[in-house]
Amino acid sequence: MPTTDGSGRIRAHQQTALQLLKKAGWQVKNNQLVNKDGKQLSFELISNSHAMDKIIIPFKKNLAGIGIDLKYRVLDSSTYIRRVRNADFDVIGYNYPFGLSPGIELFRFFHSSNADAPDNQNLAGVSNPVVDHLLEKIPHAQSQQELEVILKSLDRTLLWNYYAIPLWYHPRTRVAMRNHIRRPDTETDFPVIISSWWLAE
């Protein structure tokens, strides 16, 4: 995946994106990225909360810098739920709720058997025999190492097919706590296990 220094200066990445888009037949005219018919590349992203504004608004600005029109709409909850259930959207913001060791729950999100089912969690409509094959191998993994190989292959396959645009990730969990709260000195892979914390006397 491309990386940046976090400064917000992404001109080099935008130039790379434009080169790829031009190879696919798009071109910039009057500050708009248009196809051979002169139609601008445009899509709508819907949400039911302004919580993602700090992520989506800079994303919209960056797209506008290469002539792409992102329409960002925050809907009331009932309208949003209805549109998602009916797959009536171009793009939505979504956090996948995976644990430390993802398993068969991935079927709900990526298996083709859920691609066209009503009110399903395969929101991207993934229907790919390679993805199905990898998912079907998960329950039969004989070791943690084998499971990790399957999951990494699945991750690469999903990214390679561009079902999603990864917008952000933070490798740490931030917790505010008072100094009379104690927790074990030894951290696990999942450090925020509040049930293992205690109040100091």
Phi, psi and omega in degrees: 000145177295148178233158177228175178270002178083003182281343185093353179270104186236027184304319181297321179292321178296322178295320177297316179299317180297322178298317179294320180293322179295323176297331180273003175103004178267153176211154181269124174224127181052045178064020176236138175274115188235157176270187184296340178269002179082012181269130183289144173289116186215142175209162183249134174247123181250152178212166175245017182204151176274006182299332182265007181307319184293342176266314188285320184296315174296325177300315178300317180296318180295321178294320179299330180296340176244020171087010180266135182260108174260120176264115183255117182236128174259117186256160171293156189302318183293319178294318180298312181298317180299316182292321178293316180299327180266008183053038181262067180201158172273307183216144170229157172272135185210135174257120178281125186273066182269148176271193182290333181228081182302146182220228188291347176297342178296337177303319183299327187267334191225354183280144184295337179296343178255002187295321184247005180289141179292144175054051182251175181261002174276073190292334179274357181066035182295123177219089190221122183298328178292316177299314179302315181300315180294319178298320182288344176277340186302311183294344184258006178298134184265351181206165177297321180297316179296320178298317180296321178297316180297313183294322178293323176295319177297316180301313180297320181294317179295318179293320182296331181269000173057045175284340183218160173248102180296120184261324181199158176200139176232126187281357183238157175255126181263132182225132173261127182215156180270161189286353177267004177263134180241154176216163183300144180290327181272122180268143172271183175295339179238089192290337185267080174248088189298333180295346178262003179268162181211164177269132178286147179279000000 
